[in-house]
């Protein structure tokens, strides 16, 4: 017969182990709830394969890119309309059709065509066809500023082809969203001119997952031209879960800038070839 005292000790140890496990499970559950509740906005919760939030996956800014928009093999299309107004009555209009394809390893491939009309030059004509590749250095929130690199090759209808490279940065904080791009565009022959620029965007959520207001701007300088600076308000509306509509109206702040530059962008996401249920962190709290 086992003595009573050792038996009691064994029982007490087993009970303590059970209670400890239950307490640990309860604590983890509570912590998980706190982590979930920490995201006050649905559009800022980890949503994509790389933990990127929903607002990143719906293009937020006209001239400023942020991170990667598409999950692997997800496809989306966007239609862009841009108009510029200059002194002397000159007006240019540009339509851009874009197809976006998500790739594995935090990459995205885009292809698009631009057609342009200048009321002082002639009828509508193709401006260029371009291909773009993005690569993000890490999952969302792993590196401050969520850096990504962007490279675009443009086949010009007339004149020199161009290679454009950008460093993309962006993040969010309690309903505020921001993005900054460092830009270089190099003409590959003829003048071999370089354009340098910085674009930026800041927005504030008004209705979660539906409506945001913001401010966008860009500074650019080409070797043979004076600097242009534009700045103005923006608005984004999400009619459905897979569509977005952006309107931006920026004014010129320097003598060589257009008097105004306006954008209208409509995007539609077809969905993903890889079934995902949003980002699921391996440990509580994820990144």
Protein Blocks (a to p, Z undefined) as FASTA:
>chain_A
ZZfklmmmmmmmmmmmmmmmmmmmmmmmmmmmmmmmmmmbfklgcfbfnopafklmpcfb
fklcehjfbdghiacddddddddddehhiacdddddddddddehhiacdddddddddfkl
bccddfbdcddddddfbdehkaghiaaddddddddfbhjddddddddddddeehiacddd
ddddddfbhjopacddddddddddfbghkbccdddddddddfkbccdddddddddddfbl
kbccdddddddfbfkbcfbdcdddddddebjfbdcebjadfbghiZZ
